[in-house]
Amino acid sequence: MTPQNYDDFTRTLTEEMPDTEWSWALQALWYASNNDWEASHDIAQDLHTPIGSWIHAYLHRAEGDKFNADYWYGRAGKPFPKLSIQDEIKEIIESLLSK
């Protein structure tokens, strides 16, 4: 079952893996939230949507690659964020769950 809000999402982080019925974007965010950059990136790079680009940007920002992050924020139509990494992933998750 897809989480209804951010708190529901965070409660799933103790599971072994995300629910395979979730959207690819939500699965990528689950892996990112569990510090599995590679798994998250593998999914995000195949999401050719604004949310996929936003997740991709976030991942490169989190790894410290500002140049690559800037490119993906541009593809997502988003400015480089001023908020913390933790606040940004929460914002992405909440944005995705509100749709």
C-alpha positions as MATLAB code, in Angstrom:
seq = 'MTPQNYDDFTRTLTEEMPDTEWSWALQALWYASNNDWEASHDIAQDLHTPIGSWIHAYLHRAEGDKFNADYWYGRAGKPFPKLSIQDEIKEIIESLLSK';
ca = [
       0.000    0.000    0.000;
       1.317    3.442   -0.906;
       2.019    5.656    2.108;
      -0.495    8.434    2.652;
       2.006   10.935    4.049;
       5.635   11.460    5.014;
       5.250    9.816    8.433;
       3.726    6.717    6.833;
       6.642    6.658    4.386;
       9.279    6.882    7.131;
       7.677    3.969    8.984;
       8.443    1.755    5.965;
      12.179    2.435    6.142;
      12.725   -0.501    8.496;
      11.483   -2.916    5.836;
      13.967   -4.882    3.743;
      12.897   -3.177    0.531;
      10.198   -0.825   -0.736;
       6.829   -2.123   -1.825;
       7.171   -3.167   -5.456;
       3.701   -1.779   -6.173;
       4.866    1.754   -5.403;
       5.786    4.085   -8.223;
       9.404    3.927   -9.380;
       9.910    7.468   -8.079;
       8.742    6.525   -4.579;
      10.931    3.426   -4.632;
      13.932    5.589   -5.605;
      13.190    7.889   -2.664;
      12.901    4.899   -0.336;
      16.376    3.712   -1.379;
      17.760    7.243   -1.035;
      16.246    7.469    2.458;
      17.956    4.188    3.318;
      21.349    5.475    2.141;
      21.415    3.221   -0.905;
      22.566    5.834   -3.413;
      23.292    3.306   -6.165;
      19.851    1.664   -6.110;
      18.150    5.050   -5.991;
      20.290    6.418   -8.821;
      19.690    3.320  -10.967;
      15.962    4.022  -10.801;
      16.126    7.823  -11.057;
      18.291    7.847  -14.169;
      15.598    5.862  -15.982;
      12.760    8.187  -14.930;
      12.471   10.658  -17.788;
      10.039   12.926  -15.966;
      10.379   16.136  -13.934;
      10.137   14.163  -10.661;
      12.780   11.732  -11.910;
      15.051   14.666  -12.734;
      14.400   16.200   -9.309;
      15.323   12.951   -7.562;
      18.388   12.641   -9.802;
      19.394   16.217   -8.908;
      18.904   15.534   -5.204;
      21.105   12.437   -5.401;
      23.967   14.294   -7.073;
      23.612   17.150   -4.581;
      23.727   14.637   -1.714;
      26.955   13.155   -3.088;
      28.483   16.628   -3.420;
      28.441   16.818   -7.237;
      27.040   20.357   -7.655;
      27.797   20.495  -11.388;
      25.742   17.385  -12.136;
      23.062   18.407   -9.635;
      22.686   21.813  -11.339;
      22.091   20.099  -14.666;
      19.359   17.862  -13.239;
      17.683   20.688  -11.295;
      17.473   22.502  -14.629;
      15.867   19.440  -16.245;
      13.405   19.302  -13.333;
      12.583   23.009  -13.678;
      13.791   23.624  -10.131;
      16.331   26.096   -8.747;
      19.249   24.758   -6.700;
      17.675   24.474   -3.228;
      18.686   26.484   -0.207;
      17.235   23.985    2.245;
      19.103   21.113    3.821;
      19.460   17.725    2.157;
      17.120   16.237    4.780;
      14.485   18.909    4.210;
      14.751   18.528    0.454;
      14.119   14.781    0.408;
      11.142   15.320    2.711;
       9.840   17.957    0.281;
      10.247   15.600   -2.688;
       8.493   12.759   -0.864;
       5.628   14.998    0.268;
       5.279   16.413   -3.238;
       5.076   12.931   -4.722;
       2.610   11.652   -2.117;
       0.305   14.648   -2.564;
      -0.341   13.746   -6.222;
];
